[in-house]
């Protein structure tokens, strides 16, 4: 099963930026579709951005124009560049793959202060 480790979260003021990283295991990473998810306090986990194995990207409406997902297949990495952060972006952020679906990691906490 694909193992995932997220990093790069932190505390930032509204309007600031963060870059999240996700390291994935697997010798066939380039064939995986990848996504970033988030779970705000007291809410369900939802998909924020995805990138196919061909590099096609899709974003949730709430982050369009502010977040950018990218991948480096040579390093088995996927990234989420987050700009113009808002307090409502506060959440634990996770990455995952399909297919195969990976094991959920610990996530990385992003806190945006107003």
C-alpha atoms as one frame of an Amber mdcrd trajectory, in Angstrom:
protein
   0.000   0.000   0.000   1.191   3.523  -0.759   2.610   5.292   2.280   2.286
   9.078   2.485   4.043  11.669   4.621   2.942  15.296   4.602   4.992  18.282
   5.747   5.238  22.035   5.448   2.305  23.228   7.524   2.468  25.968  10.093
   0.979  29.166  11.461   0.663  32.052   9.024  -1.175  35.336   8.913  -3.995
  35.922   6.479  -2.585  36.814   3.075   0.521  34.736   3.625   1.796  31.664
   1.806   2.824  28.117   2.592   4.100  25.247   0.500   3.057  21.754   1.522
   4.980  18.658   0.498   3.925  15.042   0.296   6.341  12.156  -0.023   4.874
   8.955  -1.420   6.232   5.434  -1.533   5.969   3.147  -4.503   7.974   2.357
  -7.601   5.149   3.350  -9.915   4.423   6.790  -8.475   4.276   8.346 -11.934
   1.182   6.266 -12.676  -0.749   7.516  -9.627  -3.242  10.312  -9.596  -2.613
  12.456  -6.514  -4.687  14.798  -4.431  -4.575  17.153  -1.485  -7.408  17.010
   1.020  -8.169  19.016   4.132 -10.177  18.562   7.308 -11.168  21.817   9.008
 -11.921  21.673  12.738 -15.172  19.802  13.316 -15.777  19.158   9.631 -15.357
  16.359   7.121 -12.278  15.837   4.999 -12.712  17.182   1.471 -10.679  17.259
  -1.718  -8.871  20.540  -2.325  -6.840  19.859  -5.446  -5.900  16.930  -7.634
  -3.389  16.177 -10.338  -3.601  13.261 -12.712  -0.702  11.123 -13.819  -0.712
  13.227 -16.999  -0.495  16.487 -15.095  -4.095  17.641 -15.412  -5.191  19.638
 -12.385  -8.558  20.298 -10.770  -9.291  22.614  -7.837 -12.102  23.173  -5.405
 -13.861  26.459  -6.075 -12.793  27.821  -2.707  -9.092  27.639  -3.597  -9.053
  28.352  -7.323  -6.551  31.052  -8.203  -4.823  30.761  -4.819  -3.555  27.167
  -4.605  -1.392  25.295  -7.093  -0.790  21.555  -7.058   2.286  20.110  -8.726
   4.266  16.896  -8.769   7.812  15.671  -9.255   7.705  12.076 -10.409  11.479
  11.700 -10.185  11.254  12.361  -6.439   7.883  10.738  -5.687   6.668  14.092
  -4.420   3.543  16.181  -4.738   3.275  19.797  -3.599   0.606  22.321  -2.765
   1.562  25.974  -3.066  -0.933  28.030  -1.083  -1.036  31.779  -1.569  -3.279
  34.494  -0.180  -4.276  32.235   2.677  -7.510  32.915   4.528  -8.631  31.937
   8.042 -11.102  29.494   6.480  -8.153  27.570   5.029  -7.272  26.471   8.560
  -7.293  22.676   8.559  -5.214  19.537   8.693  -4.018  18.859   5.159  -3.512
  15.365   3.784  -2.410  13.897   0.496  -3.474  10.634  -1.052  -3.191   8.664
  -4.241  -5.469   6.724  -6.550  -5.162   4.107  -7.817  -3.975   2.482  -5.630
  -5.437   4.410  -2.733  -2.779   5.047  -0.117  -2.843   4.888   3.641  -3.797
   8.221   5.185  -0.823   9.888   6.818  -0.785  12.114   9.886  -1.395  15.208
   7.841   0.093  18.628   8.387  -1.636  21.397  10.322  -2.198  24.732   8.625
  -3.431  27.573  10.802  -4.244  30.959   9.304  -4.726  33.825  11.723  -6.796
  36.869  10.888
